[in-house]
Amino acid sequence: MIRLSVQFGVNVLTVRNLNAYDHIISNGPNIQCVRWKRKPIWLPPAKSKLFRVPKRKVIPTEESIELKRLHNNYRTYMKSLMTYFIETEKERELCFDKLVVEKNAQKDFEICSQINDKWNKKVAMMREKRLTQEREDRRKEILEKVQAKKERDSKMLEKIDEEIRKAKEEAKTFITPENVDKAIVNALENITEHNVAIDLKGNFYKTKSKVESSNKL
């Protein structure tokens, strides 16, 4: 760490005489250093110059007037700047006043509430439109399913009617107790030969049955 005596160009004894050594250490960044020509301003004059009366400098009139004008301008600027700082501080204190803070909070809440209400209305309109479209799509889907079911039922009824019709037609050839004798006589008279051959062109060739062979013998 660099010693303060090296930083500020003064000896340690001078700093200790001012009783500000610890203060300088704690507030080092806030200190403004001034480089004096010969020695610090707080030291007394030398003994050889103790009773010397310095000659007062004579300033020309034009220069004096200009310096006075510049000094007045500087004081005006500084006064304006100080007034500005005071007004700014008053405004800041007014902004942080409890009543003002509550009033601003209430005003901000009302603005946010209005924005929220507008957003809720917009979202409600979008939701209602979406629900209406979904209900319409659902209604169309249900109608399509009902129509498809009707078509399936119609086809199934047609298929059932066709099967019933075929069953009725086949029922005419069923053997019942009433026509069993007739069916037996018909079976004995009309012997069906299943021993047939077929060629590649689809022609049938019947073979001699065992009955005919036995009759010839």
SEVEX-382021 format. One record per residue: residue number from 1; residue in one letter; x, y, z of N, C-alpha, C in turn. Coordinates in steps of 0.1 Angstrom, whole numbers, plus 2048, in hexadecimal, padded with zeros to 3 digits. Each point is the difference from the previous one (the first is absolute). Example, Ala and Ser with C-alpha at 12.3 -4.5 7.8 and 13.67 -1.06 7.14 Angstrom:
+-------+--------+-----+-----+-----+-----+-----+-----+-----+-----+-----+
| lomar | drendo |  nX |  nY |  nZ | caX | caY | caZ |  cX |  cY |  cZ |
+-------+--------+-----+-----+-----+-----+-----+-----+-----+-----+-----+
|     1 |      a | 884 | 7C7 | 84E | 7F7 | 80C | 800 | 809 | 80C | 800 |
|     2 |      s | 7FC | 80B | 7F9 | 809 | 80B | 800 | 7F8 | 80B | 808 |
+-------+--------+-----+-----+-----+-----+-----+-----+-----+-----+-----+
# end
This chain:
+-------+--------+-----+-----+-----+-----+-----+-----+-----+-----+-----+
| lomar | drendo |  nX |  nY |  nZ | caX | caY | caZ |  cX |  cY |  cZ |
+-------+--------+-----+-----+-----+-----+-----+-----+-----+-----+-----+
|     1 |      m | 809 | 7F4 | 800 | 7F7 | 80C | 800 | 809 | 80C | 800 |
|     2 |      i | 7FD | 80B | 7F8 | 808 | 80C | 7FF | 7FC | 809 | 80C |
|     3 |      r | 80A | 805 | 806 | 7FE | 809 | 80C | 7FA | 80D | 7FB |
|     4 |      l | 7F8 | 806 | 809 | 7FA | 80D | 7FD | 80A | 80B | 7FE |
|     5 |      s | 80B | 7FF | 808 | 80A | 80B | 7FE | 806 | 800 | 7F2 |
|     6 |      v | 801 | 7F4 | 7FA | 805 | 800 | 7F2 | 7F5 | 804 | 7F6 |
|     7 |      q | 7F3 | 7FD | 803 | 7F5 | 803 | 7F7 | 7FE | 80F | 800 |
|     8 |      f | 7FF | 807 | 80B | 7FD | 80E | 801 | 80C | 809 | 800 |
|     9 |      g | 80C | 7FB | 800 | 80B | 809 | 800 | 803 | 807 | 80D |
|    10 |      v | 7FB | 7FC | 80B | 802 | 806 | 80D | 807 | 7F6 | 80A |
|    11 |      n | 806 | 805 | 80A | 806 | 7F6 | 80A | 7F6 | 7FC | 80A |
|    12 |      v | 803 | 7F5 | 806 | 7F7 | 7F9 | 80A | 7FE | 809 | 80C |
|    13 |      l | 80A | 808 | 804 | 7FE | 809 | 80C | 7F6 | 80A | 7FD |
|    14 |      t | 7FF | 806 | 7F4 | 7F6 | 80A | 7FD | 7F2 | 7FA | 801 |
|    15 |      v | 7FF | 7F4 | 7FB | 7F2 | 7FA | 800 | 7FC | 7FD | 80E |
|    16 |      r | 809 | 7FC | 808 | 7FD | 7FD | 80E | 7FD | 80C | 808 |
|    17 |      n | 806 | 80B | 7FD | 7FE | 80D | 807 | 7F2 | 805 | 7FD |
|    18 |      l | 7FA | 7FC | 7F4 | 7F3 | 804 | 7FD | 7F5 | 7F7 | 806 |
|    19 |      n | 805 | 7F5 | 807 | 7F6 | 7F7 | 807 | 7F6 | 7FA | 7F6 |
|    20 |      a | 805 | 7FE | 7F3 | 7F7 | 7FB | 7F6 | 805 | 7F4 | 7F9 |
|    21 |      y | 809 | 7F9 | 807 | 806 | 7F5 | 7F9 | 7F6 | 7F5 | 7FD |
|    22 |      d | 7F8 | 7FC | 80B | 7F6 | 7F6 | 7FE | 7F5 | 805 | 7F7 |
|    23 |      h | 7FC | 80D | 800 | 7F6 | 805 | 7F8 | 804 | 7FF | 7F1 |
|    24 |      i | 80D | 803 | 7FD | 805 | 7FF | 7F3 | 800 | 7F2 | 7FB |
|    25 |      i | 803 | 7F6 | 809 | 800 | 7F2 | 7FB | 7F2 | 7FC | 7FD |
|    26 |      s | 7F6 | 804 | 808 | 7F2 | 7FB | 7FE | 7F9 | 807 | 7F4 |
|    27 |      n | 805 | 80D | 7FD | 7FA | 808 | 7F6 | 80A | 803 | 7F5 |
|    28 |      g | 809 | 7F7 | 7FD | 80A | 803 | 7F6 | 7FB | 803 | 7F2 |
|    29 |      p | 7F6 | 7F9 | 7FB | 7FB | 803 | 7F3 | 7F9 | 80D | 7FE |
|    30 |      n | 7FB | 806 | 80C | 7F9 | 80D | 7FF | 809 | 80C | 802 |
|    31 |      i | 80D | 7FE | 802 | 809 | 80B | 803 | 804 | 806 | 7F3 |
|    32 |      q | 800 | 80E | 7FF | 806 | 807 | 7F4 | 80D | 806 | 804 |
|    33 |      c | 80A | 7FC | 7F9 | 80E | 804 | 803 | 803 | 80D | 7F8 |
|    34 |      v | 807 | 809 | 807 | 805 | 80C | 7F9 | 80F | 801 | 801 |
|    35 |      r | 806 | 802 | 7F5 | 80F | 801 | 800 | 804 | 80E | 802 |
|    36 |      w | 806 | 803 | 80C | 805 | 80E | 803 | 80E | 802 | 7FA |
|    37 |      k | 803 | 80D | 7FE | 80C | 803 | 7F9 | 80C | 7FD | 809 |
|    38 |      r | 7FF | 804 | 80D | 80C | 7FF | 808 | 7FD | 7F7 | 80C |
|    39 |      k | 7F5 | 803 | 807 | 7FC | 7F9 | 80C | 7F1 | 800 | 802 |
|    40 |      p | 7FB | 7F8 | 809 | 7F1 | 800 | 802 | 7FC | 80D | 806 |
|    41 |      i | 7F3 | 803 | 7FD | 7FB | 80D | 804 | 7FD | 802 | 80F |
|    42 |      w | 7FF | 7F5 | 806 | 7FD | 800 | 80F | 80C | 803 | 809 |
|    43 |      l | 80C | 7FF | 7FA | 80C | 802 | 808 | 802 | 80F | 801 |
|    44 |      p | 806 | 805 | 80B | 802 | 80E | 802 | 80B | 805 | 7F7 |
|    45 |      p | 801 | 80D | 7FE | 80B | 806 | 7F8 | 80E | 7FE | 806 |
|    46 |      a | 80A | 801 | 7F8 | 80D | 7FF | 805 | 804 | 80C | 808 |
|    47 |      k | 80A | 7FF | 809 | 804 | 80B | 808 | 806 | 80B | 7F8 |
|    48 |      s | 806 | 7FD | 7F5 | 806 | 80B | 7F8 | 7F5 | 808 | 7F9 |
|    49 |      k | 7F4 | 7FB | 7FF | 7F6 | 807 | 7F8 | 7F4 | 804 | 80A |
|    50 |      l | 803 | 7FF | 80D | 7F5 | 802 | 809 | 7FB | 80E | 800 |
|    51 |      f | 809 | 80B | 7FF | 7FC | 80E | 800 | 801 | 806 | 7F2 |
|    52 |      r | 800 | 7F8 | 7F6 | 801 | 805 | 7F3 | 7F2 | 804 | 7FB |
|    53 |      v | 7FE | 80C | 7FB | 7F3 | 804 | 7FB | 801 | 7FF | 7F0 |
|    54 |      p | 7F8 | 7F7 | 7FB | 800 | 7FE | 7F1 | 7FA | 80C | 7F9 |
|    55 |      k | 805 | 803 | 7F5 | 7FC | 80B | 7F8 | 7F3 | 7FD | 7F9 |
|    56 |      r | 7F6 | 808 | 802 | 7F3 | 7FD | 7FA | 801 | 802 | 7F0 |
|    57 |      k | 7FB | 7F7 | 7FA | 800 | 800 | 7F1 | 7F6 | 80A | 7FB |
|    58 |      v | 804 | 808 | 7F6 | 7F7 | 809 | 7FA | 7FA | 7FA | 7F3 |
|    59 |      i | 7F2 | 7FF | 801 | 7F9 | 7FA | 7F4 | 7FA | 80B | 7F8 |
|    60 |      p | 802 | 7FF | 7F3 | 7FA | 80A | 7F7 | 7F1 | 800 | 801 |
|    61 |      t | 7FA | 80C | 7FC | 7F2 | 801 | 801 | 7F8 | 7F7 | 7F7 |
|    62 |      e | 804 | 7FE | 7F4 | 7F9 | 7F7 | 7F7 | 801 | 7F1 | 805 |
|    63 |      e | 80B | 7FD | 805 | 802 | 7F2 | 806 | 7F7 | 7FF | 80C |
|    64 |      s | 800 | 80A | 809 | 7F8 | 7FF | 80C | 7F1 | 7FF | 7FD |
|    65 |      i | 7FC | 808 | 7F6 | 7F1 | 7FF | 7FC | 7FD | 7F2 | 7FA |
|    66 |      e | 80A | 7FA | 7F8 | 7FE | 7F3 | 7FA | 7FF | 7F5 | 80B |
|    67 |      l | 80A | 802 | 80A | 800 | 7F6 | 80B | 7F3 | 801 | 808 |
|    68 |      k | 7FB | 80C | 802 | 7F4 | 802 | 808 | 7F4 | 7F9 | 7F8 |
|    69 |      r | 800 | 802 | 7F3 | 7F5 | 7FA | 7F8 | 801 | 7F1 | 801 |
|    70 |      l | 80C | 7FB | 7FE | 801 | 7F1 | 801 | 7FC | 7FB | 80E |
|    71 |      h | 804 | 808 | 80A | 7FC | 7FB | 80E | 7F1 | 801 | 802 |
|    72 |      n | 7FA | 80A | 7FB | 7F1 | 801 | 801 | 7F9 | 7F5 | 7F8 |
|    73 |      n | 806 | 7FD | 7F4 | 7FA | 7F5 | 7F8 | 802 | 7F3 | 808 |
|    74 |      y | 80B | 7FE | 806 | 803 | 7F4 | 807 | 7F6 | 7FE | 80C |
|    75 |      r | 7FE | 80B | 808 | 7F7 | 800 | 80B | 7F1 | 7FE | 7FB |
|    76 |      t | 7FD | 805 | 7F4 | 7F3 | 7FE | 7FB | 7FE | 7F2 | 7FC |
|    77 |      y | 80A | 7FA | 7FA | 7FF | 7F2 | 7FC | 7FF | 7F7 | 80C |
|    78 |      m | 808 | 803 | 80A | 800 | 7F7 | 80C | 7F3 | 801 | 807 |
|    79 |      k | 7FB | 80D | 801 | 7F3 | 802 | 806 | 7F5 | 7F8 | 7F9 |
|    80 |      s | 800 | 801 | 7F3 | 7F6 | 7F9 | 7F8 | 801 | 7F1 | 802 |
|    81 |      l | 80C | 7FB | 800 | 803 | 7F2 | 802 | 7FB | 7FC | 80E |
|    82 |      m | 803 | 808 | 80A | 7FB | 7FC | 80D | 7F1 | 800 | 801 |
|    83 |      t | 7FA | 80A | 7FA | 7F1 | 801 | 800 | 7FA | 7F4 | 7F9 |
|    84 |      y | 807 | 7FC | 7F5 | 7FB | 7F4 | 7F9 | 801 | 7F3 | 808 |
|    85 |      f | 80B | 7FF | 808 | 802 | 7F5 | 809 | 7F6 | 800 | 80B |
|    86 |      i | 7FD | 80C | 805 | 7F6 | 801 | 80B | 7F2 | 7FC | 7FB |
|    87 |      e | 7FC | 805 | 7F4 | 7F3 | 7FC | 7FA | 7FF | 7F1 | 7FD |
|    88 |      t | 80B | 7FB | 7FA | 800 | 7F2 | 7FD | 7FF | 7F7 | 80D |
|    89 |      e | 806 | 804 | 80B | 7FF | 7F9 | 80C | 7F2 | 801 | 806 |
|    90 |      k | 7FA | 80C | 7FF | 7F2 | 802 | 804 | 7F7 | 7F7 | 7F8 |
|    91 |      e | 802 | 7FF | 7F3 | 7F7 | 7F7 | 7F8 | 802 | 7F2 | 803 |
|    92 |      r | 80D | 7FC | 803 | 803 | 7F2 | 804 | 7F9 | 7FD | 80D |
|    93 |      e | 801 | 80A | 80A | 7F9 | 7FD | 80D | 7F1 | 800 | 7FE |
|    94 |      l | 7FB | 808 | 7F7 | 7F1 | 800 | 7FD | 7FC | 7F3 | 7FA |
|    95 |      c | 809 | 7FA | 7F7 | 7FC | 7F4 | 7F9 | 800 | 7F4 | 80A |
|    96 |      f | 809 | 801 | 80A | 801 | 7F5 | 80A | 7F7 | 803 | 80C |
|    97 |      d | 7F7 | 80A | 7FF | 7F7 | 802 | 80B | 7F5 | 7F5 | 800 |
|    98 |      k | 7FC | 7FD | 80C | 7F7 | 7F4 | 802 | 7F3 | 802 | 7F8 |
|    99 |      l | 7FA | 80C | 801 | 7F3 | 802 | 7F9 | 802 | 800 | 7F1 |
|   100 |      v | 80B | 806 | 7FB | 803 | 800 | 7F2 | 803 | 7F2 | 7FB |
|   101 |      v | 807 | 7F8 | 808 | 803 | 7F2 | 7FC | 7F4 | 7F8 | 7FF |
|   102 |      e | 7F7 | 801 | 80A | 7F3 | 7F9 | 800 | 7F7 | 804 | 7F4 |
|   103 |      k | 800 | 80E | 7FD | 7F8 | 805 | 7F5 | 806 | 7FA | 7F3 |
|   104 |      n | 80D | 800 | 7FE | 806 | 7FB | 7F4 | 7FD | 7F1 | 7FF |
|   105 |      a | 801 | 7F9 | 80B | 7FD | 7F1 | 800 | 7F2 | 7FE | 7FC |
|   106 |      q | 7F7 | 808 | 805 | 7F2 | 7FE | 7FD | 7FD | 803 | 7F1 |
|   107 |      k | 807 | 80B | 7FB | 7FE | 803 | 7F2 | 806 | 7F5 | 7F7 |
|   108 |      d | 80C | 7FB | 804 | 806 | 7F5 | 7F8 | 7F7 | 7F4 | 800 |
|   109 |      f | 7FA | 7FD | 80C | 7F7 | 7F5 | 801 | 7F4 | 801 | 7F7 |
|   110 |      e | 7FA | 80C | 7FF | 7F5 | 803 | 7F7 | 804 | 7FE | 7F2 |
|   111 |      i | 80C | 805 | 7FC | 804 | 7FE | 7F2 | 802 | 7F2 | 7FD |
|   112 |      c | 807 | 7F8 | 809 | 802 | 7F2 | 7FE | 7F3 | 7F8 | 7FF |
|   113 |      s | 7F6 | 805 | 809 | 7F3 | 7F9 | 800 | 7F9 | 802 | 7F3 |
|   114 |      q | 800 | 80C | 7FA | 7FA | 803 | 7F3 | 807 | 7F8 | 7F5 |
|   115 |      i | 80D | 7FF | 800 | 807 | 7F8 | 7F6 | 7FC | 7F1 | 802 |
|   116 |      n | 7FF | 7FB | 80C | 7FC | 7F3 | 803 | 7F2 | 7FD | 7FB |
|   117 |      d | 7F7 | 809 | 803 | 7F2 | 7FE | 7FB | 7FF | 800 | 7F1 |
|   118 |      k | 807 | 808 | 7F9 | 800 | 800 | 7F1 | 806 | 7F2 | 7FC |
|   119 |      w | 80A | 7FC | 806 | 806 | 7F3 | 7FC | 7F6 | 7F4 | 803 |
|   120 |      n | 7F9 | 801 | 80B | 7F7 | 7F6 | 804 | 7F4 | 7FF | 7F5 |
|   121 |      k | 7FB | 80C | 7FC | 7F6 | 801 | 7F6 | 805 | 7FA | 7F3 |
|   122 |      k | 80C | 803 | 7FC | 805 | 7FB | 7F4 | 802 | 7F1 | 800 |
|   123 |      v | 805 | 7FB | 80C | 801 | 7F1 | 801 | 7F3 | 7F9 | 801 |
|   124 |      a | 7F5 | 807 | 806 | 7F3 | 7FA | 801 | 7FA | 7FF | 7F2 |
|   125 |      m | 802 | 80A | 7F7 | 7FB | 800 | 7F3 | 807 | 7F5 | 7F8 |
|   126 |      m | 80D | 7FE | 801 | 807 | 7F6 | 7F9 | 7FC | 7F2 | 805 |
|   127 |      r | 7FD | 7FF | 80D | 7FC | 7F3 | 806 | 7F2 | 7FC | 7FB |
|   128 |      e | 7F7 | 80A | 800 | 7F2 | 7FE | 7FB | 800 | 7FC | 7F1 |
|   129 |      k | 808 | 806 | 7F8 | 801 | 7FD | 7F2 | 806 | 7F2 | 7FF |
|   130 |      r | 80A | 7FC | 808 | 806 | 7F3 | 7FF | 7F6 | 7F5 | 804 |
|   131 |      l | 7F8 | 803 | 80B | 7F6 | 7F6 | 805 | 7F5 | 7FE | 7F5 |
|   132 |      t | 7FC | 80B | 7FA | 7F6 | 7FF | 7F6 | 804 | 7F8 | 7F4 |
|   133 |      q | 80D | 802 | 7FC | 805 | 7F8 | 7F5 | 801 | 7F1 | 804 |
|   134 |      e | 804 | 7FE | 80C | 801 | 7F2 | 805 | 7F3 | 7F9 | 801 |
|   135 |      r | 7F5 | 808 | 804 | 7F3 | 7FA | 801 | 7FB | 7FD | 7F2 |
|   136 |      e | 803 | 809 | 7F6 | 7FB | 7FD | 7F2 | 808 | 7F4 | 7FB |
|   137 |      d | 80D | 7FF | 802 | 807 | 7F5 | 7FB | 7FB | 7F3 | 807 |
|   138 |      r | 7FD | 801 | 80D | 7FB | 7F4 | 807 | 7F2 | 7FB | 7FA |
|   139 |      r | 7F8 | 80A | 7FD | 7F2 | 7FD | 7FA | 802 | 7F9 | 7F3 |
|   140 |      k | 809 | 806 | 7F7 | 802 | 7FA | 7F3 | 806 | 7F2 | 802 |
|   141 |      e | 809 | 7FE | 809 | 806 | 7F3 | 802 | 7F5 | 7F6 | 805 |
|   142 |      i | 7F7 | 804 | 809 | 7F5 | 7F7 | 804 | 7F7 | 7FD | 7F5 |
|   143 |      l | 7FC | 80A | 7F8 | 7F8 | 7FD | 7F4 | 806 | 7F6 | 7F6 |
|   144 |      e | 80D | 802 | 7FE | 807 | 7F7 | 7F7 | 800 | 7F2 | 806 |
|   145 |      k | 802 | 7FE | 80D | 800 | 7F3 | 806 | 7F2 | 7FA | 800 |
|   146 |      v | 7F6 | 808 | 802 | 7F2 | 7FB | 7FF | 7FD | 7FB | 7F2 |
|   147 |      q | 804 | 808 | 7F6 | 7FE | 7FC | 7F2 | 807 | 7F4 | 7FD |
|   148 |      a | 80C | 7FF | 804 | 808 | 7F3 | 7FD | 7FA | 7F4 | 807 |
|   149 |      k | 7FB | 802 | 80C | 7F9 | 7F5 | 807 | 7F3 | 7FC | 7F9 |
|   150 |      k | 7F9 | 809 | 7FB | 7F4 | 7FD | 7F8 | 804 | 7F8 | 7F3 |
|   151 |      e | 80A | 804 | 7FA | 805 | 7F9 | 7F4 | 804 | 7F2 | 803 |
|   152 |      r | 807 | 7FE | 80C | 805 | 7F3 | 804 | 7F4 | 7F7 | 803 |
|   153 |      d | 7F6 | 806 | 808 | 7F4 | 7F9 | 803 | 7F8 | 7FC | 7F4 |
|   154 |      s | 7FF | 809 | 7F6 | 7F9 | 7FD | 7F4 | 807 | 7F4 | 7F8 |
|   155 |      k | 80D | 801 | 7FF | 808 | 7F5 | 7F9 | 7FE | 7F3 | 808 |
|   156 |      m | 800 | 801 | 80D | 7FF | 7F3 | 808 | 7F2 | 7FA | 7FE |
|   157 |      l | 7F5 | 809 | 800 | 7F3 | 7FB | 7FE | 7FE | 7FA | 7F2 |
|   158 |      e | 807 | 806 | 7F6 | 7FF | 7FA | 7F2 | 807 | 7F3 | 800 |
|   159 |      k | 80B | 7FF | 807 | 808 | 7F3 | 801 | 7F7 | 7F5 | 807 |
|   160 |      i | 7FA | 805 | 80B | 7F7 | 7F6 | 808 | 7F4 | 7FC | 7F7 |
|   161 |      d | 7FA | 809 | 7F9 | 7F5 | 7FD | 7F7 | 805 | 7F6 | 7F5 |
|   162 |      e | 80B | 802 | 7FB | 806 | 7F7 | 7F5 | 802 | 7F2 | 806 |
|   163 |      e | 805 | 800 | 80C | 803 | 7F2 | 806 | 7F2 | 7FA | 803 |
|   164 |      i | 7F7 | 808 | 805 | 7F2 | 7F9 | 803 | 7FA | 7FB | 7F3 |
|   165 |      r | 801 | 808 | 7F5 | 7FA | 7FC | 7F3 | 807 | 7F3 | 7FB |
|   166 |      k | 80E | 800 | 802 | 806 | 7F3 | 7FC | 7FC | 7F5 | 808 |
|   167 |      a | 7FE | 802 | 80D | 7FC | 7F5 | 809 | 7F2 | 7FB | 7FD |
|   168 |      k | 7F8 | 80A | 7FC | 7F2 | 7FC | 7FC | 800 | 7F7 | 7F4 |
|   169 |      e | 809 | 805 | 7F6 | 801 | 7F8 | 7F4 | 806 | 7F2 | 802 |
|   170 |      e | 80A | 7FF | 809 | 806 | 7F3 | 803 | 7F6 | 7F8 | 809 |
|   171 |      a | 7F7 | 806 | 807 | 7F7 | 7F9 | 809 | 7F7 | 7F7 | 7F7 |
|   172 |      k | 7FD | 804 | 7F4 | 7F8 | 7F8 | 7F7 | 806 | 7F2 | 7FE |
|   173 |      t | 80D | 7FF | 800 | 807 | 7F3 | 7FD | 803 | 7F8 | 80C |
|   174 |      f | 7FC | 805 | 80C | 803 | 7F9 | 80D | 7F7 | 7F3 | 800 |
|   175 |      i | 805 | 7F6 | 806 | 7F9 | 7F3 | 802 | 7F8 | 801 | 80D |
|   176 |      t | 7F3 | 7FF | 7FF | 7F8 | 801 | 80C | 7F9 | 7F3 | 803 |
|   177 |      p | 7FA | 7FD | 80B | 7F9 | 7F4 | 802 | 7F5 | 7FD | 7F6 |
|   178 |      e | 7FA | 80A | 7FA | 7F6 | 7FE | 7F6 | 805 | 7FB | 7F3 |
|   179 |      n | 80C | 805 | 7FB | 805 | 7FC | 7F3 | 80C | 7F7 | 801 |
|   180 |      v | 802 | 7F9 | 80C | 80C | 7F8 | 801 | 7FF | 7F3 | 7F7 |
|   181 |      d | 7F4 | 7FB | 7FE | 7FF | 7F4 | 7F7 | 803 | 803 | 7F2 |
|   182 |      k | 7FA | 80C | 7FC | 803 | 804 | 7F2 | 80F | 803 | 7FE |
|   183 |      a | 807 | 805 | 80A | 80E | 803 | 7FE | 808 | 7F4 | 7FF |
|   184 |      i | 7FC | 7F5 | 807 | 807 | 7F4 | 800 | 7FE | 7F9 | 7F2 |
|   185 |      v | 7F4 | 800 | 7FB | 7FD | 7FB | 7F3 | 808 | 807 | 7F5 |
|   186 |      n | 800 | 80D | 801 | 808 | 809 | 7F7 | 80E | 7FD | 800 |
|   187 |      a | 806 | 7FE | 80C | 80E | 7FD | 801 | 804 | 7F2 | 7FA |
|   188 |      l | 7F6 | 7F7 | 802 | 803 | 7F2 | 7FA | 7FF | 800 | 7F1 |
|   189 |      e | 7F7 | 808 | 7FB | 7FE | 801 | 7F2 | 80B | 808 | 7F9 |
|   190 |      n | 804 | 80A | 805 | 80A | 809 | 7FA | 80E | 7FF | 808 |
|   191 |      i | 808 | 7F7 | 7FB | 80C | 7FD | 807 | 80B | 80A | 7FA |
|   192 |      t | 806 | 808 | 808 | 80A | 80A | 7FC | 80E | 7FA | 801 |
|   193 |      e | 807 | 801 | 7F5 | 80D | 7FB | 7FF | 80A | 80B | 802 |
|   194 |      h | 808 | 7FF | 80B | 80A | 80A | 803 | 80E | 7FD | 7FB |
|   195 |      n | 801 | 7F4 | 7FB | 80D | 7FB | 7FB | 802 | 805 | 7F1 |
|   196 |      v | 804 | 80D | 7FF | 802 | 806 | 7F2 | 80E | 805 | 800 |
|   197 |      a | 804 | 803 | 7F3 | 80D | 806 | 7FE | 7FE | 80C | 7F8 |
|   198 |      i | 80A | 809 | 801 | 800 | 80D | 7F9 | 80E | 803 | 7FA |
|   199 |      d | 800 | 805 | 7F4 | 80D | 803 | 7F9 | 803 | 80E | 802 |
|   200 |      l | 80B | 804 | 7F9 | 804 | 80E | 802 | 7F7 | 80A | 7F9 |
|   201 |      k | 7F8 | 7FC | 7F7 | 7F6 | 809 | 7FA | 7F3 | 800 | 807 |
|   202 |      g | 7FE | 7F9 | 80A | 7F4 | 800 | 808 | 7F5 | 7F6 | 7FC |
|   203 |      n | 804 | 7F6 | 7F8 | 7F7 | 7F6 | 7FB | 7FF | 7F5 | 80B |
|   204 |      f | 7F3 | 7FB | 802 | 7FE | 7F5 | 80A | 800 | 7F3 | 7F8 |
|   205 |      y | 805 | 7F5 | 807 | 800 | 7F3 | 7FB | 7FB | 7F7 | 80A |
|   206 |      k | 7F5 | 7FA | 7FE | 7FA | 7F7 | 809 | 805 | 7F2 | 7FE |
|   207 |      t | 802 | 7F9 | 80C | 805 | 7F2 | 7FF | 7F4 | 7F7 | 803 |
|   208 |      k | 802 | 7F4 | 7FC | 7F5 | 7F6 | 802 | 7FF | 7FE | 80F |
|   209 |      s | 7F3 | 7FF | 804 | 7FD | 7FE | 80E | 801 | 7F2 | 803 |
|   210 |      k | 801 | 7FD | 80D | 801 | 7F2 | 805 | 7F3 | 7F9 | 7FD |
|   211 |      v | 7F5 | 807 | 800 | 7F3 | 7FA | 7FE | 7FF | 7FB | 7F2 |
|   212 |      e | 804 | 808 | 7F6 | 800 | 7FB | 7F3 | 809 | 7F4 | 7FD |
|   213 |      s | 80B | 801 | 806 | 80A | 7F5 | 7FF | 7FA | 7F3 | 806 |
|   214 |      s | 7FA | 801 | 80B | 7FA | 7F4 | 806 | 7F4 | 7FB | 7F8 |
|   215 |      n | 7F9 | 809 | 7F9 | 7F4 | 7FC | 7F8 | 805 | 7F8 | 7F4 |
|   216 |      k | 80B | 805 | 7FA | 806 | 7F9 | 7F4 | 805 | 7F2 | 804 |
|   217 |      l | 805 | 800 | 80B | 805 | 7F2 | 804 | 7F4 | 7F7 | 803 |
+-------+--------+-----+-----+-----+-----+-----+-----+-----+-----+-----+
# end
